[in-house]
Structure formats: structure tokens, C-alpha cells
Amino acid sequence: LDEVFHTMAAATIGYHGKRVVLYNVDGFWDGMVALLQQMSAMAFVRGNLDKYLVVANGIEELKNLIEEA
């Protein structure tokens, strides 16, 4: 998780323009994504969360995200 948050934090301050892509196999990341969305709604996340984080819920979605990058 450290790398996820470090990468997102660096993007929020303009260090890079990369997004974190989570491959959400069997809902593994659901809890963390829900927490981050709640934190964003409460203004604890700087900027638009969707700019820094994307969740792929299937292999085709993951493949498309990689090809877009």
C-alpha cells in the first residue's frame, strides 16, 4: 500500500502525471477504494481522485487501460 499512496501523493503535487491502476480481482481492493472515495468526499484527498486512481475489475478492462497508457 505504501507504493500506492506514495505514487498518488506525488501525482497530487505535480511530481508526475501517472495514475495508479488497481486490478480488482474478486473485489480485493473494494474496501480501500471505498475508503478513498469517502476520504475524497470529505475533502481529505487533494484534487480529483479519478485523476490519480483507476480500478480495473476485469482482465479486458486492465488490458485496455494498459494499452491506453
N, C-alpha and C positions, 0 to 999 in steps of 0.2 A: 504493500500500500504506500510505502514511503515514496517510491518512484512515481506512482500515480499522482499523489498530491504535489510532489516536487515539480513535476512536469507541468501540471495545471497552474501552480503558483507562478512559475517562471513565465508562462504564457500571459498571465493576467498583468504582469508588469512590463510586458513588451520584450522580454528577452528572446523570445522566438514566437513563431506562429503555428506551432504544432498542436494537434489535438490528441487527447488520449482516446484510444479505441479499446473498449472492453468487449470481449467475446463472452456473452452471457449464456454460457452452456447451462441448460436446466435451471435457469434463474439464479445462478450462483451470485451475480452481482446485484440482484434486485434490492436487497436491504441497503447496500451502500448507495446505490443510485437514488433510492427513496430519501435517504438521509441528506444527500447532497441537494436534491430538489427542495426539500424542506428548508435547508440552510439558505438556499438561494432565495426562496420565497420570503424568508425572514431577514434578507439583506446581509447575511453572513458570508456570502460569496460575492466577490468583486466581479462586476460585469455580467454578461450573459453566459450562463453555464453551458448552453449548447455550443458556444464558440470554442469551448475547451474540452468538452467531453462528448463522445458519441458511443452509443451502445449497439452492438450487433447481436441480434437474437437468433441468428441462423448463419450457416456457413455461406450461403449465397449472399446474404447481406454483408458479411465480413469480406467476402471476395470483392464485391462491388466497392466497398469503402477503400480497400487496398488499391484497387485499380484506379480510383478517382484521385488518389494521392499523388 
